[in-house]
């Protein structure tokens, strides 16, 4: 009888540790949704991460208008473990409200500051603690009308002086030098505002204005 009881207890303990101690930790990540990229992100980030290890189960949940969705979720205590925002400045708002947790402990443990680009790491540091890391970054590019360039004998510029010289030639022909569209995503106008500020006031002055060392960009201009 004792032998049978020991076997039974052994089975219970084995089952307990197999289902609890060694179960994968589930992490839920709310991501900004895009019908075009969601399947690729799911495959190349979420599925790939889960396939290469069994300690953490990453569940990616794609949300439309995530910035509007995450606010009430965090305030109600029902938010995810990780989430996307339009940028690090949005995280600062949540950090001020005590709604997000510092990742400095993990940054120190795994040496993230040495593994990430300086600007990328520092963009998420508030009050000396790391709260966010960029998932990606964007850049602005120019397209040009190859036919018009060939017809007018223009070459693509390589320096700012060449850009300004070419722009003068285009204006002399009563043509618009630049055109800009936002039909696919209207908030892209924010990129232009940032471009104007950085070009006119300079990146250092823009940064000082954002962190409160200057009263505003008007003081820089």
C-alpha positions in Angstrom: 0.0 0.0 0.0 2.8 2.4 0.9 4.6 1.6 -2.4 1.4 2.4 -4.3 0.9 5.6 -2.4 4.5 6.7 -3.0 4.1 6.0 -6.7 0.9 8.0 -6.7 2.5 10.9 -4.9 5.5 10.8 -7.2 3.1 11.0 -10.2 1.3 14.0 -8.6 4.5 15.9 -8.0 5.8 15.1 -11.5 2.6 16.3 -13.0 2.7 19.5 -10.8 6.2 20.5 -11.7 5.7 19.6 -15.4 2.6 21.9 -15.7 3.6 24.7 -13.4 7.3 25.0 -12.8 8.4 24.2 -16.3 5.5 25.8 -18.1 6.4 28.6 -20.5 5.9 32.1 -19.3 3.3 33.9 -21.4 4.0 37.4 -22.6 1.4 39.4 -24.4 2.5 42.1 -26.8 0.0 44.6 -28.3 1.2 45.8 -31.6 0.0 48.5 -34.0 -2.0 46.8 -36.7 -1.5 47.0 -40.4 -3.2 44.7 -42.8 -0.2 44.7 -45.1 2.4 43.9 -42.5 0.6 42.0 -39.7 1.2 38.5 -41.3 4.9 39.2 -41.8 5.4 40.6 -38.3 3.6 37.5 -36.9 5.8 35.1 -38.9 9.2 36.8 -38.6 9.0 38.2 -35.1 6.4 36.3 -33.0 6.5 32.8 -34.5 10.2 32.9 -35.0 10.8 33.8 -31.4 8.5 31.1 -30.1 10.1 28.5 -32.4 13.7 29.1 -31.2 13.0 28.6 -27.4 10.4 27.2 -25.1 10.8 29.3 -21.9 8.6 32.2 -23.1 5.4 32.1 -25.1 5.0 35.3 -27.0 1.5 36.2 -28.0 1.2 39.1 -30.5 -2.1 40.9 -30.6 -2.6 43.4 -33.4 -4.6 46.5 -32.4 -6.0 49.3 -34.6 -5.6 52.8 -33.2 -3.4 51.3 -30.5 -2.6 54.6 -28.8 -6.3 55.1 -28.1 -6.7 51.5 -27.1 -3.8 51.3 -24.7 -4.8 54.3 -22.6 -8.0 52.8 -21.1 -6.4 49.4 -20.8 -3.5 50.7 -18.7 -5.8 52.9 -16.6 -8.0 49.9 -15.8 -5.1 47.6 -15.1 -6.0 45.3 -18.0 -3.1 46.2 -20.3 -0.7 43.8 -21.9 2.9 43.1 -20.8 4.3 45.0 -23.8 2.8 47.4 -26.2 3.7 49.7 -29.2 3.3 53.5 -29.2 3.8 56.0 -32.0 7.1 57.1 -30.3 9.0 57.4 -27.0 7.4 60.7 -26.1 4.1 58.8 -25.6 5.9 56.5 -23.1 6.9 59.6 -21.1 3.3 60.4 -20.4 2.7 56.8 -19.1 5.9 57.0 -17.1 4.8 60.2 -15.4 1.5 58.6 -14.5 3.2 55.5 -13.1 1.6 53.2 -15.7 4.8 51.5 -17.0 7.6 49.8 -15.3 11.3 50.5 -15.7 13.4 48.0 -17.7 16.7 49.2 -16.3 17.2 46.0 -14.3 17.1 44.0 -17.5 19.1 46.6 -19.4 21.9 46.2 -16.9 21.7 42.5 -16.7 21.9 41.9 -20.5 24.0 44.9 -21.5 21.4 46.5 -23.8 23.1 49.9 -23.7 26.1 48.3 -25.4 24.0 46.3 -27.9 21.8 49.1 -29.2 22.6 52.3 -31.1 23.1 55.2 -28.7 20.2 57.3 -29.9 17.9 54.3 -29.9 18.7 53.4 -26.3 18.6 57.0 -25.0 15.3 57.8 -26.6 13.6 55.6 -24.0 15.6 56.8 -20.9 13.6 58.9 -18.5 15.0 60.0 -15.1 18.0 57.8 -15.6 15.9 54.6 -16.2 15.1 52.7 -19.4 11.4 52.5 -20.2 11.2 51.8 -24.0 13.1 50.6 -27.0 12.4 51.5 -30.6 11.0 48.6 -32.6 11.9 50.2 -35.9 12.8 53.6 -37.3 11.9 55.5 -40.5 13.5 57.8 -42.9 12.3 60.2 -45.6 13.3 59.7 -49.2 12.9 61.6 -52.4 11.6 60.3 -55.7 12.3 62.3 -58.8 10.7 62.4 -62.3 13.3 60.7 -64.4 11.7 61.8 -67.7 11.8 65.5 -66.7 15.4 65.2 -65.6 16.4 63.6 -68.9 14.4 66.2 -71.0 16.0 69.1 -69.2 19.5 67.7 -68.9 19.4 67.7 -65.0 21.5 65.3 -62.9 20.6 64.0 -59.5 22.3 66.2 -56.9 24.8 64.8 -54.3 25.3 67.8 -52.1 23.2 70.5 -50.5 24.7 73.1 -52.9 23.7 71.0 -55.9 20.2 70.5 -54.5 19.8 74.3 -54.1 21.2 74.9 -57.6 18.8 72.4 -59.1 15.8 73.8 -57.2 16.5 77.2 -58.7 16.6 75.7 -62.2 13.3 73.9 -61.7 11.6 77.1 -60.3 12.9 79.0 -63.3 10.7 76.8 -65.4 7.6 77.5 -63.3 7.6 74.0 -61.9 7.0 72.9 -58.3 10.3 71.8 -56.9 8.8 69.4 -54.4 5.4 67.7 -53.9 4.2 65.9 -50.9 1.2 63.6 -50.3 -0.4 62.0 -47.3 -3.4 60.2 -48.7 -2.3 56.9 -47.2 -1.6 58.1 -43.7 -2.3 61.8 -42.9 -0.4 61.8 -39.6 2.8 61.7 -41.8 2.5 65.6 -41.8 4.2 65.3 -38.4 7.4 64.2 -40.2 7.4 67.5 -42.1 7.0 69.5 -38.9 10.0 67.7 -37.4 12.0 68.2 -40.6 11.3 71.9 -40.6 12.2 72.3 -36.9 15.4 70.3 -37.2 16.5 72.1 -40.3 15.8 75.6 -39.1 16.5 75.4 -35.3 18.9 72.5 -35.4 18.6 69.1 -33.7 20.3 70.2 -30.5 17.8 73.1 -30.0 14.8 70.9 -30.8 16.1 68.3 -28.2 16.5 71.0 -25.6 13.0 72.3 -26.2 11.6 68.8 -25.9 13.3 68.2 -22.5 12.4 71.6 -21.1 15.8 73.3 -21.3 14.3 75.9 -23.6 10.9 77.4 -23.2 10.0 76.4 -26.8 11.3 76.3 -30.3 10.4 80.0 -30.8 13.3 80.8 -28.4 15.6 78.8 -30.7 14.6 80.4 -34.0 
